[in-house]
Amino acid sequence: MKVLLIDDDISSLEVLNDVLVLNGFECDAFENPLKAIQHFKKRKYLAVLTDYLMKEMNGIDLMKEIKKIDPDTPVIIYSACDQFNLDELALKNGATNFFSKPVSWIDIEKVLSELKQLAMERIS
């Protein structure tokens, strides 16, 4: 079960990567969304977890690029940005889920549960 992580905040990226690995997921982690897209073209992922606010592109634009390559890959967006209705905008544009940063352990557990459920559905 491989997950693609994208966040230009290295500390957030490392924490999320560590938590996912400790819970049995393999992760490819990128600080740069453009490099992540290039990598995504070469591999199949259970899901993509990405920050919204990044220098090169935002998480919704990243998700749109991911969906052009593989429309079935779930994308979960998280953000510290307090833009009005950002969660609704992300979901409307195809995100599987949206979380506010800092992502709590409860949110991480919810993400893990969702990813495990997706894995089970894809296997059966």
Phi and psi in radians as a Rosetta constraint file:
Dihedral C 1 N 2 CA 2 C 2 CIRCULARHARMONIC -1.825 0.35
Dihedral N 2 CA 2 C 2 N 3 CIRCULARHARMONIC 2.373 0.35
Dihedral C 2 N 3 CA 3 C 3 CIRCULARHARMONIC -2.128 0.35
Dihedral N 3 CA 3 C 3 N 4 CIRCULARHARMONIC 2.437 0.35
Dihedral C 3 N 4 CA 4 C 4 CIRCULARHARMONIC -1.737 0.35
Dihedral N 4 CA 4 C 4 N 5 CIRCULARHARMONIC 2.155 0.35
Dihedral C 4 N 5 CA 5 C 5 CIRCULARHARMONIC -1.950 0.35
Dihedral N 5 CA 5 C 5 N 6 CIRCULARHARMONIC 2.363 0.35
Dihedral C 5 N 6 CA 6 C 6 CIRCULARHARMONIC -2.370 0.35
Dihedral N 6 CA 6 C 6 N 7 CIRCULARHARMONIC 2.145 0.35
Dihedral C 6 N 7 CA 7 C 7 CIRCULARHARMONIC -2.817 0.35
Dihedral N 7 CA 7 C 7 N 8 CIRCULARHARMONIC 2.231 0.35
Dihedral C 7 N 8 CA 8 C 8 CIRCULARHARMONIC -1.393 0.35
Dihedral N 8 CA 8 C 8 N 9 CIRCULARHARMONIC -0.078 0.35
Dihedral C 8 N 9 CA 9 C 9 CIRCULARHARMONIC -1.629 0.35
Dihedral N 9 CA 9 C 9 N 10 CIRCULARHARMONIC 1.815 0.35
Dihedral C 9 N 10 CA 10 C 10 CIRCULARHARMONIC -1.024 0.35
Dihedral N 10 CA 10 C 10 N 11 CIRCULARHARMONIC -0.625 0.35
Dihedral C 10 N 11 CA 11 C 11 CIRCULARHARMONIC -1.185 0.35
Dihedral N 11 CA 11 C 11 N 12 CIRCULARHARMONIC -0.728 0.35
Dihedral C 11 N 12 CA 12 C 12 CIRCULARHARMONIC -1.109 0.35
Dihedral N 12 CA 12 C 12 N 13 CIRCULARHARMONIC -0.725 0.35
Dihedral C 12 N 13 CA 13 C 13 CIRCULARHARMONIC -1.072 0.35
Dihedral N 13 CA 13 C 13 N 14 CIRCULARHARMONIC -0.788 0.35
Dihedral C 13 N 14 CA 14 C 14 CIRCULARHARMONIC -1.142 0.35
Dihedral N 14 CA 14 C 14 N 15 CIRCULARHARMONIC -0.738 0.35
Dihedral C 14 N 15 CA 15 C 15 CIRCULARHARMONIC -1.107 0.35
Dihedral N 15 CA 15 C 15 N 16 CIRCULARHARMONIC -0.855 0.35
Dihedral C 15 N 16 CA 16 C 16 CIRCULARHARMONIC -1.106 0.35
Dihedral N 16 CA 16 C 16 N 17 CIRCULARHARMONIC -0.724 0.35
Dihedral C 16 N 17 CA 17 C 17 CIRCULARHARMONIC -1.036 0.35
Dihedral N 17 CA 17 C 17 N 18 CIRCULARHARMONIC -0.832 0.35
Dihedral C 17 N 18 CA 18 C 18 CIRCULARHARMONIC -1.065 0.35
Dihedral N 18 CA 18 C 18 N 19 CIRCULARHARMONIC -0.763 0.35
Dihedral C 18 N 19 CA 19 C 19 CIRCULARHARMONIC -1.114 0.35
Dihedral N 19 CA 19 C 19 N 20 CIRCULARHARMONIC -0.757 0.35
Dihedral C 19 N 20 CA 20 C 20 CIRCULARHARMONIC -1.140 0.35
Dihedral N 20 CA 20 C 20 N 21 CIRCULARHARMONIC -0.760 0.35
Dihedral C 20 N 21 CA 21 C 21 CIRCULARHARMONIC -1.093 0.35
Dihedral N 21 CA 21 C 21 N 22 CIRCULARHARMONIC -0.739 0.35
Dihedral C 21 N 22 CA 22 C 22 CIRCULARHARMONIC -1.095 0.35
Dihedral N 22 CA 22 C 22 N 23 CIRCULARHARMONIC -0.395 0.35
Dihedral C 22 N 23 CA 23 C 23 CIRCULARHARMONIC -1.763 0.35
Dihedral N 23 CA 23 C 23 N 24 CIRCULARHARMONIC 0.319 0.35
Dihedral C 23 N 24 CA 24 C 24 CIRCULARHARMONIC 1.623 0.35
Dihedral N 24 CA 24 C 24 N 25 CIRCULARHARMONIC 0.167 0.35
Dihedral C 24 N 25 CA 25 C 25 CIRCULARHARMONIC -1.726 0.35
Dihedral N 25 CA 25 C 25 N 26 CIRCULARHARMONIC 2.537 0.35
Dihedral C 25 N 26 CA 26 C 26 CIRCULARHARMONIC -1.599 0.35
Dihedral N 26 CA 26 C 26 N 27 CIRCULARHARMONIC 2.467 0.35
Dihedral C 26 N 27 CA 27 C 27 CIRCULARHARMONIC -2.306 0.35
Dihedral N 27 CA 27 C 27 N 28 CIRCULARHARMONIC 2.490 0.35
Dihedral C 27 N 28 CA 28 C 28 CIRCULARHARMONIC -1.950 0.35
Dihedral N 28 CA 28 C 28 N 29 CIRCULARHARMONIC 2.118 0.35
Dihedral C 28 N 29 CA 29 C 29 CIRCULARHARMONIC -2.013 0.35
Dihedral N 29 CA 29 C 29 N 30 CIRCULARHARMONIC 2.353 0.35
Dihedral C 29 N 30 CA 30 C 30 CIRCULARHARMONIC -2.338 0.35
Dihedral N 30 CA 30 C 30 N 31 CIRCULARHARMONIC 2.433 0.35
Dihedral C 30 N 31 CA 31 C 31 CIRCULARHARMONIC -1.492 0.35
Dihedral N 31 CA 31 C 31 N 32 CIRCULARHARMONIC -0.431 0.35
Dihedral C 31 N 32 CA 32 C 32 CIRCULARHARMONIC -1.895 0.35
Dihedral N 32 CA 32 C 32 N 33 CIRCULARHARMONIC 2.047 0.35
Dihedral C 32 N 33 CA 33 C 33 CIRCULARHARMONIC -1.129 0.35
Dihedral N 33 CA 33 C 33 N 34 CIRCULARHARMONIC -0.521 0.35
Dihedral C 33 N 34 CA 34 C 34 CIRCULARHARMONIC -1.171 0.35
Dihedral N 34 CA 34 C 34 N 35 CIRCULARHARMONIC -0.698 0.35
Dihedral C 34 N 35 CA 35 C 35 CIRCULARHARMONIC -1.191 0.35
Dihedral N 35 CA 35 C 35 N 36 CIRCULARHARMONIC -0.628 0.35
Dihedral C 35 N 36 CA 36 C 36 CIRCULARHARMONIC -1.101 0.35
Dihedral N 36 CA 36 C 36 N 37 CIRCULARHARMONIC -0.705 0.35
Dihedral C 36 N 37 CA 37 C 37 CIRCULARHARMONIC -1.089 0.35
Dihedral N 37 CA 37 C 37 N 38 CIRCULARHARMONIC -0.783 0.35
Dihedral C 37 N 38 CA 38 C 38 CIRCULARHARMONIC -1.049 0.35
Dihedral N 38 CA 38 C 38 N 39 CIRCULARHARMONIC -0.714 0.35
Dihedral C 38 N 39 CA 39 C 39 CIRCULARHARMONIC -1.188 0.35
Dihedral N 39 CA 39 C 39 N 40 CIRCULARHARMONIC -0.670 0.35
Dihedral C 39 N 40 CA 40 C 40 CIRCULARHARMONIC -1.054 0.35
Dihedral N 40 CA 40 C 40 N 41 CIRCULARHARMONIC -0.580 0.35
Dihedral C 40 N 41 CA 41 C 41 CIRCULARHARMONIC -1.108 0.35
Dihedral N 41 CA 41 C 41 N 42 CIRCULARHARMONIC -0.386 0.35
Dihedral C 41 N 42 CA 42 C 42 CIRCULARHARMONIC -1.700 0.35
Dihedral N 42 CA 42 C 42 N 43 CIRCULARHARMONIC -0.221 0.35
Dihedral C 42 N 43 CA 43 C 43 CIRCULARHARMONIC -2.356 0.35
Dihedral N 43 CA 43 C 43 N 44 CIRCULARHARMONIC 2.849 0.35
Dihedral C 43 N 44 CA 44 C 44 CIRCULARHARMONIC -1.866 0.35
Dihedral N 44 CA 44 C 44 N 45 CIRCULARHARMONIC 2.312 0.35
Dihedral C 44 N 45 CA 45 C 45 CIRCULARHARMONIC -2.147 0.35
Dihedral N 45 CA 45 C 45 N 46 CIRCULARHARMONIC 2.594 0.35
Dihedral C 45 N 46 CA 46 C 46 CIRCULARHARMONIC -1.144 0.35
Dihedral N 46 CA 46 C 46 N 47 CIRCULARHARMONIC -0.714 0.35
Dihedral C 46 N 47 CA 47 C 47 CIRCULARHARMONIC -2.867 0.35
Dihedral N 47 CA 47 C 47 N 48 CIRCULARHARMONIC 2.878 0.35
Dihedral C 47 N 48 CA 48 C 48 CIRCULARHARMONIC -2.095 0.35
Dihedral N 48 CA 48 C 48 N 49 CIRCULARHARMONIC 2.268 0.35
Dihedral C 48 N 49 CA 49 C 49 CIRCULARHARMONIC -2.016 0.35
Dihedral N 49 CA 49 C 49 N 50 CIRCULARHARMONIC 2.185 0.35
Dihedral C 49 N 50 CA 50 C 50 CIRCULARHARMONIC -2.453 0.35
Dihedral N 50 CA 50 C 50 N 51 CIRCULARHARMONIC 2.586 0.35
Dihedral C 50 N 51 CA 51 C 51 CIRCULARHARMONIC -1.252 0.35
Dihedral N 51 CA 51 C 51 N 52 CIRCULARHARMONIC 2.754 0.35
Dihedral C 51 N 52 CA 52 C 52 CIRCULARHARMONIC -1.496 0.35
Dihedral N 52 CA 52 C 52 N 53 CIRCULARHARMONIC -0.889 0.35
Dihedral C 52 N 53 CA 53 C 53 CIRCULARHARMONIC -1.648 0.35
Dihedral N 53 CA 53 C 53 N 54 CIRCULARHARMONIC 1.845 0.35
Dihedral C 53 N 54 CA 54 C 54 CIRCULARHARMONIC -2.364 0.35
Dihedral N 54 CA 54 C 54 N 55 CIRCULARHARMONIC 2.788 0.35
Dihedral C 54 N 55 CA 55 C 55 CIRCULARHARMONIC -1.136 0.35
Dihedral N 55 CA 55 C 55 N 56 CIRCULARHARMONIC -0.816 0.35
Dihedral C 55 N 56 CA 56 C 56 CIRCULARHARMONIC -1.301 0.35
Dihedral N 56 CA 56 C 56 N 57 CIRCULARHARMONIC -0.666 0.35
Dihedral C 56 N 57 CA 57 C 57 CIRCULARHARMONIC -2.923 0.35
Dihedral N 57 CA 57 C 57 N 58 CIRCULARHARMONIC 2.748 0.35
Dihedral C 57 N 58 CA 58 C 58 CIRCULARHARMONIC -1.491 0.35
Dihedral N 58 CA 58 C 58 N 59 CIRCULARHARMONIC 2.931 0.35
Dihedral C 58 N 59 CA 59 C 59 CIRCULARHARMONIC -1.104 0.35
Dihedral N 59 CA 59 C 59 N 60 CIRCULARHARMONIC -0.551 0.35
Dihedral C 59 N 60 CA 60 C 60 CIRCULARHARMONIC -1.239 0.35
Dihedral N 60 CA 60 C 60 N 61 CIRCULARHARMONIC -0.735 0.35
Dihedral C 60 N 61 CA 61 C 61 CIRCULARHARMONIC -1.126 0.35
Dihedral N 61 CA 61 C 61 N 62 CIRCULARHARMONIC -0.681 0.35
Dihedral C 61 N 62 CA 62 C 62 CIRCULARHARMONIC -1.053 0.35
Dihedral N 62 CA 62 C 62 N 63 CIRCULARHARMONIC -0.801 0.35
Dihedral C 62 N 63 CA 63 C 63 CIRCULARHARMONIC -1.032 0.35
Dihedral N 63 CA 63 C 63 N 64 CIRCULARHARMONIC -0.723 0.35
Dihedral C 63 N 64 CA 64 C 64 CIRCULARHARMONIC -1.071 0.35
Dihedral N 64 CA 64 C 64 N 65 CIRCULARHARMONIC -0.679 0.35
Dihedral C 64 N 65 CA 65 C 65 CIRCULARHARMONIC -1.179 0.35
Dihedral N 65 CA 65 C 65 N 66 CIRCULARHARMONIC -0.729 0.35
Dihedral C 65 N 66 CA 66 C 66 CIRCULARHARMONIC -1.053 0.35
Dihedral N 66 CA 66 C 66 N 67 CIRCULARHARMONIC -0.786 0.35
Dihedral C 66 N 67 CA 67 C 67 CIRCULARHARMONIC -1.173 0.35
Dihedral N 67 CA 67 C 67 N 68 CIRCULARHARMONIC -0.474 0.35
Dihedral C 67 N 68 CA 68 C 68 CIRCULARHARMONIC -1.153 0.35
Dihedral N 68 CA 68 C 68 N 69 CIRCULARHARMONIC -0.611 0.35
Dihedral C 68 N 69 CA 69 C 69 CIRCULARHARMONIC -1.399 0.35
Dihedral N 69 CA 69 C 69 N 70 CIRCULARHARMONIC -0.807 0.35
Dihedral C 69 N 70 CA 70 C 70 CIRCULARHARMONIC -2.563 0.35
Dihedral N 70 CA 70 C 70 N 71 CIRCULARHARMONIC 1.679 0.35
Dihedral C 70 N 71 CA 71 C 71 CIRCULARHARMONIC -1.122 0.35
Dihedral N 71 CA 71 C 71 N 72 CIRCULARHARMONIC -0.261 0.35
Dihedral C 71 N 72 CA 72 C 72 CIRCULARHARMONIC -1.581 0.35
Dihedral N 72 CA 72 C 72 N 73 CIRCULARHARMONIC -0.145 0.35
Dihedral C 72 N 73 CA 73 C 73 CIRCULARHARMONIC -1.315 0.35
Dihedral N 73 CA 73 C 73 N 74 CIRCULARHARMONIC 2.130 0.35
Dihedral C 73 N 74 CA 74 C 74 CIRCULARHARMONIC -1.181 0.35
Dihedral N 74 CA 74 C 74 N 75 CIRCULARHARMONIC 2.423 0.35
Dihedral C 74 N 75 CA 75 C 75 CIRCULARHARMONIC -2.144 0.35
Dihedral N 75 CA 75 C 75 N 76 CIRCULARHARMONIC 2.191 0.35
Dihedral C 75 N 76 CA 76 C 76 CIRCULARHARMONIC -1.961 0.35
Dihedral N 76 CA 76 C 76 N 77 CIRCULARHARMONIC 2.186 0.35
Dihedral C 76 N 77 CA 77 C 77 CIRCULARHARMONIC -1.910 0.35
Dihedral N 77 CA 77 C 77 N 78 CIRCULARHARMONIC 2.462 0.35
Dihedral C 77 N 78 CA 78 C 78 CIRCULARHARMONIC -2.331 0.35
Dihedral N 78 CA 78 C 78 N 79 CIRCULARHARMONIC 2.704 0.35
Dihedral C 78 N 79 CA 79 C 79 CIRCULARHARMONIC -2.827 0.35
Dihedral N 79 CA 79 C 79 N 80 CIRCULARHARMONIC 2.614 0.35
Dihedral C 79 N 80 CA 80 C 80 CIRCULARHARMONIC -1.642 0.35
Dihedral N 80 CA 80 C 80 N 81 CIRCULARHARMONIC -0.119 0.35
Dihedral C 80 N 81 CA 81 C 81 CIRCULARHARMONIC -1.163 0.35
Dihedral N 81 CA 81 C 81 N 82 CIRCULARHARMONIC 2.318 0.35
Dihedral C 81 N 82 CA 82 C 82 CIRCULARHARMONIC -1.757 0.35
Dihedral N 82 CA 82 C 82 N 83 CIRCULARHARMONIC 0.505 0.35
Dihedral C 82 N 83 CA 83 C 83 CIRCULARHARMONIC -1.021 0.35
Dihedral N 83 CA 83 C 83 N 84 CIRCULARHARMONIC 2.346 0.35
Dihedral C 83 N 84 CA 84 C 84 CIRCULARHARMONIC -1.005 0.35
Dihedral N 84 CA 84 C 84 N 85 CIRCULARHARMONIC 2.229 0.35
Dihedral C 84 N 85 CA 85 C 85 CIRCULARHARMONIC 1.069 0.35
Dihedral N 85 CA 85 C 85 N 86 CIRCULARHARMONIC 0.450 0.35
Dihedral C 85 N 86 CA 86 C 86 CIRCULARHARMONIC -1.058 0.35
Dihedral N 86 CA 86 C 86 N 87 CIRCULARHARMONIC -0.679 0.35
Dihedral C 86 N 87 CA 87 C 87 CIRCULARHARMONIC -1.071 0.35
Dihedral N 87 CA 87 C 87 N 88 CIRCULARHARMONIC -0.768 0.35
Dihedral C 87 N 88 CA 88 C 88 CIRCULARHARMONIC -1.129 0.35
Dihedral N 88 CA 88 C 88 N 89 CIRCULARHARMONIC -0.700 0.35
Dihedral C 88 N 89 CA 89 C 89 CIRCULARHARMONIC -1.091 0.35
Dihedral N 89 CA 89 C 89 N 90 CIRCULARHARMONIC -0.769 0.35
Dihedral C 89 N 90 CA 90 C 90 CIRCULARHARMONIC -1.096 0.35
Dihedral N 90 CA 90 C 90 N 91 CIRCULARHARMONIC -0.830 0.35
Dihedral C 90 N 91 CA 91 C 91 CIRCULARHARMONIC -1.143 0.35
Dihedral N 91 CA 91 C 91 N 92 CIRCULARHARMONIC -0.698 0.35
Dihedral C 91 N 92 CA 92 C 92 CIRCULARHARMONIC -1.077 0.35
Dihedral N 92 CA 92 C 92 N 93 CIRCULARHARMONIC -0.585 0.35
Dihedral C 92 N 93 CA 93 C 93 CIRCULARHARMONIC -1.531 0.35
Dihedral N 93 CA 93 C 93 N 94 CIRCULARHARMONIC 0.045 0.35
Dihedral C 93 N 94 CA 94 C 94 CIRCULARHARMONIC 2.030 0.35
Dihedral N 94 CA 94 C 94 N 95 CIRCULARHARMONIC 0.056 0.35
Dihedral C 94 N 95 CA 95 C 95 CIRCULARHARMONIC -1.151 0.35
Dihedral N 95 CA 95 C 95 N 96 CIRCULARHARMONIC 2.507 0.35
Dihedral C 95 N 96 CA 96 C 96 CIRCULARHARMONIC -1.271 0.35
Dihedral N 96 CA 96 C 96 N 97 CIRCULARHARMONIC -0.627 0.35
Dihedral C 96 N 97 CA 97 C 97 CIRCULARHARMONIC -2.780 0.35
Dihedral N 97 CA 97 C 97 N 98 CIRCULARHARMONIC 2.872 0.35
Dihedral C 97 N 98 CA 98 C 98 CIRCULARHARMONIC -2.437 0.35
Dihedral N 98 CA 98 C 98 N 99 CIRCULARHARMONIC 2.352 0.35
Dihedral C 98 N 99 CA 99 C 99 CIRCULARHARMONIC -2.254 0.35
Dihedral N 99 CA 99 C 99 N 100 CIRCULARHARMONIC 2.604 0.35
Dihedral C 99 N 100 CA 100 C 100 CIRCULARHARMONIC -1.545 0.35
Dihedral N 100 CA 100 C 100 N 101 CIRCULARHARMONIC 2.500 0.35
Dihedral C 100 N 101 CA 101 C 101 CIRCULARHARMONIC -1.524 0.35
Dihedral N 101 CA 101 C 101 N 102 CIRCULARHARMONIC 2.561 0.35
Dihedral C 101 N 102 CA 102 C 102 CIRCULARHARMONIC -1.253 0.35
Dihedral N 102 CA 102 C 102 N 103 CIRCULARHARMONIC 2.401 0.35
Dihedral C 102 N 103 CA 103 C 103 CIRCULARHARMONIC -1.233 0.35
Dihedral N 103 CA 103 C 103 N 104 CIRCULARHARMONIC 2.168 0.35
Dihedral C 103 N 104 CA 104 C 104 CIRCULARHARMONIC -1.385 0.35
Dihedral N 104 CA 104 C 104 N 105 CIRCULARHARMONIC 2.869 0.35
Dihedral C 104 N 105 CA 105 C 105 CIRCULARHARMONIC -1.062 0.35
Dihedral N 105 CA 105 C 105 N 106 CIRCULARHARMONIC -0.579 0.35
Dihedral C 105 N 106 CA 106 C 106 CIRCULARHARMONIC -1.107 0.35
Dihedral N 106 CA 106 C 106 N 107 CIRCULARHARMONIC -0.753 0.35
Dihedral C 106 N 107 CA 107 C 107 CIRCULARHARMONIC -1.124 0.35
Dihedral N 107 CA 107 C 107 N 108 CIRCULARHARMONIC -0.726 0.35
Dihedral C 107 N 108 CA 108 C 108 CIRCULARHARMONIC -1.099 0.35
Dihedral N 108 CA 108 C 108 N 109 CIRCULARHARMONIC -0.742 0.35
Dihedral C 108 N 109 CA 109 C 109 CIRCULARHARMONIC -1.082 0.35
Dihedral N 109 CA 109 C 109 N 110 CIRCULARHARMONIC -0.672 0.35
Dihedral C 109 N 110 CA 110 C 110 CIRCULARHARMONIC -1.120 0.35
Dihedral N 110 CA 110 C 110 N 111 CIRCULARHARMONIC -0.756 0.35
Dihedral C 110 N 111 CA 111 C 111 CIRCULARHARMONIC -1.056 0.35
Dihedral N 111 CA 111 C 111 N 112 CIRCULARHARMONIC -0.818 0.35
Dihedral C 111 N 112 CA 112 C 112 CIRCULARHARMONIC -1.038 0.35
Dihedral N 112 CA 112 C 112 N 113 CIRCULARHARMONIC -0.746 0.35
Dihedral C 112 N 113 CA 113 C 113 CIRCULARHARMONIC -1.081 0.35
Dihedral N 113 CA 113 C 113 N 114 CIRCULARHARMONIC -0.780 0.35
Dihedral C 113 N 114 CA 114 C 114 CIRCULARHARMONIC -1.090 0.35
Dihedral N 114 CA 114 C 114 N 115 CIRCULARHARMONIC -0.747 0.35
Dihedral C 114 N 115 CA 115 C 115 CIRCULARHARMONIC -1.148 0.35
Dihedral N 115 CA 115 C 115 N 116 CIRCULARHARMONIC -0.714 0.35
Dihedral C 115 N 116 CA 116 C 116 CIRCULARHARMONIC -1.125 0.35
Dihedral N 116 CA 116 C 116 N 117 CIRCULARHARMONIC -0.689 0.35
Dihedral C 116 N 117 CA 117 C 117 CIRCULARHARMONIC -1.117 0.35
Dihedral N 117 CA 117 C 117 N 118 CIRCULARHARMONIC -0.734 0.35
Dihedral C 117 N 118 CA 118 C 118 CIRCULARHARMONIC -1.074 0.35
Dihedral N 118 CA 118 C 118 N 119 CIRCULARHARMONIC -0.705 0.35
Dihedral C 118 N 119 CA 119 C 119 CIRCULARHARMONIC -1.106 0.35
Dihedral N 119 CA 119 C 119 N 120 CIRCULARHARMONIC -0.759 0.35
Dihedral C 119 N 120 CA 120 C 120 CIRCULARHARMONIC -1.095 0.35
Dihedral N 120 CA 120 C 120 N 121 CIRCULARHARMONIC -0.708 0.35
Dihedral C 120 N 121 CA 121 C 121 CIRCULARHARMONIC -1.144 0.35
Dihedral N 121 CA 121 C 121 N 122 CIRCULARHARMONIC -0.683 0.35
Dihedral C 121 N 122 CA 122 C 122 CIRCULARHARMONIC -1.242 0.35
Dihedral N 122 CA 122 C 122 N 123 CIRCULARHARMONIC -0.514 0.35
Dihedral C 122 N 123 CA 123 C 123 CIRCULARHARMONIC -1.307 0.35
Dihedral N 123 CA 123 C 123 N 124 CIRCULARHARMONIC -0.676 0.35
